[in-house]
Amino acid sequence: MIVVEKSSIQDIPYLHLVKEEGIGHPLPLCFFIHGFTSAKEHNLHYAYYLAEKGFRVVLPDCLEHGERATGKTEEELGGVFWKIVLNTIHELSILKSHFEEEGLVVDHGIGVAGTSMGGIVTLGALTQYEWISSAVSLMGNPSYVKFAKAQLEYLKSSGYELPFSEGEVSAILDELSYYDLSLQPEKLNGRPLMFWHGKKDKVVPFHLTEEFYKSILPAYEGNENNILFIADERADHKVSREGVKKLVEWFEKHLSA
């Protein structure tokens, strides 16, 4: 039986899924991060499949989402998109420490994954935490600075008045560069990383993710089993059932105790 526990730590609400027999035992731990305007409950199917395979799974609510929503419109949320991303990266460390202190994590057994914004969080987290043993980005993007610049250009072309000064924009881009995996690919250090992305995605640019994947392939020479890019010819900004299955298979292969 899969147990679903609703809890929180330091104002971070999360769902915790695990097989009943594994509740108090160290297990490989998977963090799964939801997408923009979504919530932890919307990704329960990922967590269930992973828990079935013997993983401990934690789904947090990001800032301004789910239980932490403050009534902002989607447009208002867009204005704090990168604040949410960076905050979630920092909170992963809080959650990880909590489960380690409880003795519920096996050594070298932590995976991080997410959809869309959650995939973006996942790729940024790889620049900060060596303790991530394996990662999966579903419709994510590692190129924070390029993506942020593209977002700004789109808003300007749409006639939207940016709520930031030139100086503020420059400061934001400088901060994002610290988490931009495309600017520091050496931080991967050969760790297992899987990408899934729909070629027709109009929300998170497919080409930036593919471009990054191709650029890091030489670093995985002789270790090709640790890198995978799945391009879905038909998919737009929605993960297919096949993509869900591939994520579970990836963690089974690269994160099992």
Long-range contacts (C-beta under 8 A, 24 or more apart in sequence): 2-48, 2-51, 2-52, 4-44, 9-94, 9-95, 9-98, 10-91, 10-94, 11-68, 12-60, 12-61, 12-91, 12-94, 12-95, 13-40, 13-60, 13-61, 13-66, 13-67, 13-68, 14-40, 14-58, 14-59, 14-60, 14-61, 14-95, 15-40, 15-41, 15-44, 15-47, 15-58, 15-59, 16-56, 16-57, 16-58, 17-44, 17-47, 17-48, 17-50, 17-51, 17-56, 17-57, 17-58, 17-59, 18-51, 18-55, 18-56, 18-57, 19-51, 19-52, 19-54, 22-54, 22-56, 24-104, 25-104, 26-103, 26-104, 26-105, 26-106, 26-257, 27-54, 27-55, 27-56, 27-104, 27-105, 27-106, 27-109, 27-257, 28-54, 28-55, 28-56, 28-105, 28-106, 28-109, 28-110, 28-111, 28-251, 28-255, 28-256, 28-257, 29-55, 29-56, 29-57, 29-58, 29-96, 29-99, 29-104, 29-105, 29-106, 29-109, 29-110, 29-111, 30-55, 30-56, 30-57, 30-58, 30-110, 30-111, 30-112, 30-113, 30-251, 30-255, 31-57, 31-58, 31-59, 31-60, 31-92, 31-95, 31-96, 31-110, 31-111, 31-112, 31-113, 32-57, 32-58, 32-59, 32-113, 32-114, 32-118, 33-59, 33-60, 33-62, 33-88, 33-112, 33-113, 33-114, 33-115, 33-117, 33-118, 33-119, 33-121, 33-122, 34-59, 34-61, 34-62, 34-65, 34-66, 34-114, 34-115, 34-117, 34-118, 35-114, 35-115, 35-116, 35-117, 35-118, 35-139, 36-77, 36-81, 36-84, 36-116, 36-117, 37-65, 37-74, 37-77, 38-65, 38-66, 38-115, 38-116, 38-117, 39-65, 39-66, 39-67, 40-66, 41-66, 43-115, 43-118, 45-244, 46-113, 46-244, 46-247, 46-248, 49-244, 49-245, 49-248, 50-248, 50-251, 53-248, 53-251, 53-252, 54-256, 54-257, 55-111, 55-251, 55-255, 56-99, 56-104, 56-105, 58-95, 58-99, 60-88, 60-91, 60-95, 62-87, 62-88, 62-117, 62-118, 62-121, 63-87, 63-88, 79-163, 81-117, 81-151, 82-144, 82-148, 82-172, 82-176, 84-117, 85-117, 85-120, 85-121, 85-124, 85-179, 86-124, 86-175, 86-179, 88-121, 89-121, 89-124, 89-125, 89-128, 89-179, 92-121, 92-125, 92-129, 93-128, 93-129, 96-129, 96-131, 106-257, 108-133, 109-133, 109-255, 109-257, 110-255, 111-135, 111-136, 111-251, 111-254, 111-255, 112-136, 113-137, 113-138, 113-247, 113-251, 114-138, 114-140, 115-139, 115-140, 115-239, 116-140, 116-203, 116-204, 116-237, 119-204, 120-144, 120-147, 120-204, 123-181, 124-179, 124-180, 124-181, 126-181, 126-187, 126-188, 126-191, 126-193, 127-178, 127-179, 127-180, 127-181, 127-184, 127-187, 128-179, 130-189, 132-191, 133-191, 133-192, 133-254, 133-255, 134-191, 134-192, 134-193, 134-250, 134-251, 134-254, 134-255, 135-191, 135-192, 135-193, 135-194, 136-193, 136-194, 136-195, 136-196, 136-247, 136-250, 136-251, 137-193, 137-194, 137-195, 137-196, 137-209, 138-196, 138-197, 138-239, 138-243, 138-247, 139-196, 139-197, 139-198, 139-201, 139-203, 139-204, 139-237, 139-239, 140-195, 140-197, 140-204, 140-209, 141-204, 141-205, 141-208, 141-209, 142-180, 142-181, 142-182, 142-208, 142-209, 142-212, 143-180, 143-181, 143-182, 143-208, 143-209, 143-211, 143-212, 144-176, 144-177, 144-179, 144-180, 144-181, 144-182, 145-173, 145-176, 145-177, 145-180, 145-182, 145-183, 146-182, 146-208, 147-204, 147-205, 147-208, 148-172, 148-173, 148-176, 149-173, 150-205, 181-212, 182-208, 182-212, 182-215, 185-212, 185-215, 185-216, 185-219, 186-219, 188-216, 188-219, 190-219, 190-220, 190-223, 190-226, 191-226, 192-225, 192-226, 192-227, 192-250, 192-253, 192-254, 193-226, 193-227, 193-228, 194-227, 194-228, 194-229, 194-230, 194-246, 194-247, 194-250, 195-228, 195-229, 195-230, 196-230, 196-232, 196-239, 196-243, 196-246, 196-247, 197-229, 197-230, 197-231, 197-232, 197-235, 198-231, 198-232, 198-234, 198-235, 198-236, 198-237, 198-238, 198-239, 198-240, 199-231, 199-232, 199-233, 199-234, 199-235, 200-234, 200-235, 200-236, 201-235, 201-236, 201-237, 202-236, 202-237, 203-237, 204-237, 206-231, 226-254
